Amino acid sequence: MASNNSGSNKLVVPGARQALEQLKFEAAQSLGVQIPADGYYGNVATRDAGSLGGYITKKLVQIAEQQLSGTQR
């Protein structure tokens, strides 16, 4: 899966990009959204892109809450 990240966001943790790409893939699989082979999301429906973003945000919040509470699943 290619990444077409032309934004100015910089990752602070080395290796985080691969973890985020994996999370994006899992989200798309779970929601039934087709991931573009070329990594360009410009042709993905707005509803699908919003669903992916919401799912990823929810998962990241869950991970952070687990780390803060000291529990792991």
Secondary structure as UniProt FT lines:
FT   TURN            14..15
FT   HELIX           16..31
FT   TURN            37..38
FT   TURN            42..43
FT   HELIX           46..69
//
